[in-house]
């Protein structure tokens, strides 16, 4: 009887999990399907799910109209460098908060996280003026700095959580063996926290890749990433849904592929320290 109830609960939980997963994935699936439709089929009512005339015309138009490779390269550089620099800065910060805490450590962490609650539009004007003054407008360097700073609180929080799960006695033993602070962080702490650091890198790379507000307002052409590439298919004449869907599919495809192949590492990092 007990086994029957357990099996039934497992089946119900599995069904609920799959339902939620499919619900979350459906907008992505619909975007991909729409990218293969004609503009007429894309706005047809009732909507056509699978039974329509499949076409690659939208992808051909997108390729002819835009330099996809340039946008892709900008996204890789901006998201990659902002994430990497953020992690390099956050590791010693998280180490100090995790292993040398003060009575204000929690207040500092909460203050850092509270900066994410500030509406970005509230600081857009001063940021725009600063970028003009420093010559950073429409540059990769400027976007790398901005995305690194806006994601830094999350990076510090994540690394702090992972580092708290590492026994401090191991670091003390390293210090007793004569390890300096840089060696302690590089050769002892970092290898032990590889799953957590990897998941932090992946999640923040995705956040930087998907950032649209700052990339649309601080770039024009030279440093424009894939978010600007998608926005270019919204025009005063209206939205071209099929072409917009093709552009969106091309923009999200690299990050979806990366997430698919790194999902085991991501899950391992997110559960790092959960089981002693």
N, C-alpha and C positions, 0 to 999 in steps of 0.2 A: 504493500500500500504506500509506504513511504517513498519507495523508489518510483512508483507511478506518479506521485505528486511532484517529486523532484524533476522527473523527465518532462512532465507537463509544464512546469515553471520554466525549465530550460528552453522548451519549444516556444513558449510565449515570449520570453525575453529575446530569443533569437529573431522571432518574427517582428517584434517591436524595433529591434536594432536595425534590421534590414529595411523596414519601412521608413525609419528616420534617415538612414543613409541614402535611400532612393529619393526621398523628398528633398534632401540637401543637394543631391547630384542632378536632379531634374533640370534646373535652370541651365546648367552647363551642357547637358545633353540637348536641350532645346536650342541653345545657341549654335551648337555644332550642326544639328540637323538643318537649322535655318540657313546656315552658310552654304548649303548645297541646293537651296531653292532659288527660283526666280523671284524677282521683287513682287510679282503678282501673287505667287504662292505664299510668300512670306507674310503678306497682310490679308490672306484669304480668311473668310469666316463662314463656317466653322474652320478652325485651324486644321491644316493637313499635317498629320504626324509622320507617317512613313510612305503613304501613297501619293507621291508627287513626282514630277519629272526632275530627276537628279541632274545637277549641272556643276561644272567646275568654273563657270564663267566668272563668278564673283572673285575667286582666288586669282584668276588671270587679270582681272581689272585692278585688284589691289596691288598685284605685283607691278603692273605697268604704271600705276599712278604714284606709288610710293616706293622709297628705297628701304624696304623692310630690313635689310641687313644692317643698315646704319642705325636704325632704331633699336634693333636687337643688341647690337654691340654696345650702344650707350646704356641700355638696361643692365647688361651683364657687368660692365665696368662700374656703374653707379651703385647697383645693389651689392655687388661683390666687395668693393672697396669700403663702402660705408659699414657693411657688416663686419668685415675683417678688422678695421680700425676700431670699431666700437667694442669688439670682443677683447682686443689687445688692451684697451683702456679699462674695460670693465673687470678683467681678471684680477689685477691688484686691488681694485676698489672692493670687489666682492670678497677677496681674501681678507682684507683688513676688517671688514664688517663681520665676517663669519668667525675669524679666529682671534681677532683683537677687538672685541666689541666694547663700546662705551655705553653709558646710560642714555646717550642720545642716538644710538644706532638705529633703533626702530623709528624714531622721529625723522631721521634723515631719509630712511627708506620710504616712509610714507610721503615725505615732502617731494622726493624724486618722482614717485608714482603720481602724485597730485598734478605734476606739470603736464601729464598726458590728458588731464581733464580740461585744460585750457583750450578754448576754441581757437583753431589755427588761424581763422580769419581775423582774430583780435590782434595778432602780431604780424599780419601780412604786410601792412603799409610800412612799418619801421624796417622789417626784413628786406622789403623791396628797395628802400632807400639805401640801406647798408650795402646791399649787393651792387647797386649802381655805383656807390662811392668807391667800393673796393674793386670794381671791375669784374665781379663774379657772376653777373647776370648772363644767363644762357651759357653756362660753363659746367663741365662735369665736376670740376673741383668744388664749385659752390653747392651743387646738389649732393655730392658726397658728404660735405660738412653738415648740411641741413638734415639729411636722412640719418646720418650717424647720431646727431644730437637728439633728434626726436625719438629715436629707438633706444638710446642709451639707458634710460630708466628701466625698460623691460629687460634689456640684456643684463644689467646689474642685478635685478631682482631674480632672474632665472639662475644666474651663476651663484648668487648668494644661497639660494635654496639648495642647489646641488652641493656646494661646498660644505654646507651645514651637516650633510650626511657623511662626510669624511671624518674619521676619528682624528682629533687633534693630536693624539699621542704619536701618530706617525710623523707628523711635521716636527714635533718636539724631538723625536729620535734623530731626525735628519739634522736638526740644529746641533744636537749633542755630538753628532759625527763631524761637525765642522762646516756644514752647508751654509752658505751665505743666503740672504733673503732672495736674491734673484734665482739662485740655483734651487732653493726650496720650492719656489713657485714653478719654475720651468721643468725641473727634473723629477720632482716628487708630486706636487699637487696636480699639475696639468695632466700627466699620464693617467692618474687615478680618476680624473674627472672627464676623460675623453667622451664618454657617452653624453654627459650633460652639456659639454661644450659643443659637441656636434649637433645636438638638437637645438641649442641656442642659435648656432650659425644658420641652420636650415630655416627655423621659424622666422628669424629676423631678415634673412635673405628674401623670404616670401613677402614679409611686410614691406621691405624696401622696393621689391619688384612691383607690388600692387599700389604703391603710393601714387596718388593722382593729384591731390590738391597742390602740393608744392611743385611738382614737376610741370603742371600746366601753367602755374603762375610765375615761375622763375625761369622758364625756358621758352624759346621761340622756334629755333630750327637746329642749331649746331649740336646742342646737348640733349635734344628731345628724346626721351625713352619711349617704350612701347605704349605707355598710357596716353601720351600725346598722339601716337600713331592711331590709336583707337578713336580719340576725340576728333581727329581730322575728318572722320566720316559723318560728322554731324554738321550740316550746312544750313544756311538761311532758307534754302528751298525745301528743307525737311530732312527727315531721317531716311536713309536707304538701308532698311533693316537687313536685307540679305548681305549686302556688302559690309555693313557694320558688324554683322555676325561673323563674316569671314575674317575681317581684321581682328576681331576679338579672339577668335579661335587661334589665329596665328600668334597672337600675343600671349595667350595662356598656355599654349601647347608646350613650350620649353619648361615652364614651371610645373606643369602636370606630369610631364615625363620624369623630371628630376624627383618630384615627390613620390612617384610610383616606385622608382628604383631605390629610394632612400627611406622608404616607409619603415623598414625593420629597425634601422638605426634611429629613426625619429621616435618610434614607440619605445625603444630601449632607453633613449635619453629621457623621455617624459616620465618613465617609470623608474628612473635611476634613484636608488635609495628607498624605494617603496617597500622592498622586502629586505630585511636584515639578514 
